Amino acid sequence: MSTAQMAISRQIIVLDFKEVGPEYVWASATVIIALGVTYWLVSAKRSHSSVE
């Protein structure tokens, strides 16, 4: 999960905003947010599992 976040984030950092449309930027932002939420949910589930 974190590897995917790093790859997408790196892609955003090197993105040339003059050449891509706003749809690509919004789609990339949506993917980053979805990966972040997924990572948070997985880590929350792991911390709950270790408590029991």
N, C-alpha and C positions, 0 to 999 in steps of 0.2 A: 504494500500500500504506500509506504513512504517513498519507495523507489519510483513509483508512478508519479507521485507528487513532485519529486525532484525533477523528473524528466519534463513534465508539463511546465513547471516553473522555469526551468532553463529555457524552454522554447519561448516562453513569454518574454524573458529577459532579452533574448537575441532577436525578438520580433521587430521587423521594420514596419512601423505603423503607417508609413507613407504608402506602402505597397499592398497592405491588406485592408479589407473592408471591416466595418464595425460588426458585421455578423460573426466574423472569425474571432474578434476580440471578445464578444459576448459569449460565444460558444466556449472559448478557452476558459473564461472566467467561471462559467457554469460548471465545467469539468473540474476545475480546481476546488470550487466550493463543494461539489459532490464528493470528491475524494477526501476533503477535509472532514466533512460530516461522517463519512464512512469510517475513516480512521478513528475519529472520536468515539463512534458507537462501538467499534471493535475493542478499543482500549477500555471503554467503560465496562463492557461485558467481561473482559479479562479480569479487571479489578474486582468485579462482583463475584466472579467464579473463585478467585483466590481467597475471598473472605469466608466463604462457606466451608 
